[in-house]
Amino acid sequence: FLHPEQEKVVQADYAGVAQLSGVSGSGKTCVAVRRALRLAETPDAKVLLLTLNRSLAGLLNQLVDAACNDEAVRSRIKVTSFFELAQQLLHVLEPRNDRRYADVTWKLSEHVDEVFREYYRRWTNNNDAAVLLPLHKSMTARGVSGENYIREEFDWIRSAVRPPARVDYLTLERKGRKFPILPERRQDLVSGLESWEKKMLDVGVIDYLGLTSALINHLGKLEPIYSNILVDEAQDFGTTELSVIRQLVQVGPNDIFLCGDIAQTILPKHRSLSDAGLAGIARERIRQNYRNSREILHAAYDVLKNNLHEEMFQNED
C-alpha cells in the first residue's frame, strides 16, 4: 500500500525526464516498482527497471514479481543491473570480446578486486603502478589509504571523461576531495589508469567503470530500445552511465525516471545530468520517512552535521 504522497508520483505523467528524491526510508524503491507496473500496462510498452548492482536488481525482480499479478504486464518489464545491461549491449556490439567483459577472469577465476591489488602492489614483477608511488606516499602521510583513494579516483576519471578525452582531466574542476590532487599527480593518475586498463585486458577481466568506458565508445551506435527507463538508486550513476541511458529511450513523455537521493551516494563519480543530455527535468521530493525511528534519524543527522564541509553546499545536487 502506498501513502497518497507516493501514489501521486506513481500516477503522474511528465513531459520528459523526472527525478524523485527523498530521505532514506521514504519508499523511493516502492514508487519506482509501482510506476514501472503502471507504465507497463500500455500494450506496446517496453519498460526497463535499472539499478547499479546485481544484488539490488535481484531484490527489484522479487518486488516486481510480488506486486504484479498480470503476466502480460510483467512480460513488458525488464529488471537488470547496469553491469549486466552493459554486458548484453557489448555482446551485440563486440561479440568477439565476451570473455573480456566479465568481473572474474576466465582463466583463473580471480575477481577484479584481487587483480587490482596485484597490480597496485606491484606483485608478479609488474612495475606499471610505480608511477602512482608519489601520490600513494602523499596520501599515506595524511593518514589516507592511498590504494583506496587512487582506485576511487580511477572511477571518477572514467565517469567524467571518455577515454579519448582524458587530457581534459588535467584541468577539470574536481569537487568532493578533501585533499586536492596536484596537477603533476593528475598526469600520473592518467598514466596509472591506462596501465591498469591494460592489465585488465591482459588477464581477461574488467571492473564496473571499465565496462562503462568500453560501452561509451559505442555511444553513437546505441538506439532507443525501451519506451520507458526507471533508475533506482540513481544517485550512484555517473555522467557516462546516464549518457548511455539517454540513448536507449526516445525523448518524450515519461521517458526517464530517476529515483534516488544524492545524500545517500556511496560511489566517487562525476555526475552531471546536463552533460549526460538530461534536460528539462521535473523534480519531485518525498520528505516523510516511513521506515526509520526518530532515534535512528537523530543519530544519522548528527553524523551528517559533524562531517559537513563547504564543498557540499557548492554541489549542484
Secondary structure, 3 states (H helix, E strand, C coil): CCCHHHHHHHHCCCCCCEEEEECCCCCHHHHHHHHHHHHCCCCCCCEEEEECCHHHHHHHHHHHHHHCCCHHHHHCEEEEEHHHHHHHHHHHHCHHHHHHCCCECCCCCCEHHHHHHHHHCCCCCCCHHHHHHHHHHHHHHCCCCHHHHHHHHHHHHHHHCCHHHHHHHHCCCCCCCCCCCCHHHHHHHHHHHHHHHHHHHHHCCCCHHHHHHHHHCCHHHCCCCECEEEEECHHHCCHHHHHHHHHCECCCCCCEEEECCHHHCCCCCCCCCCCCCCCCCEEEEECCCCCCCHHHHHHHHHHHHCCCCHHHHHCCC
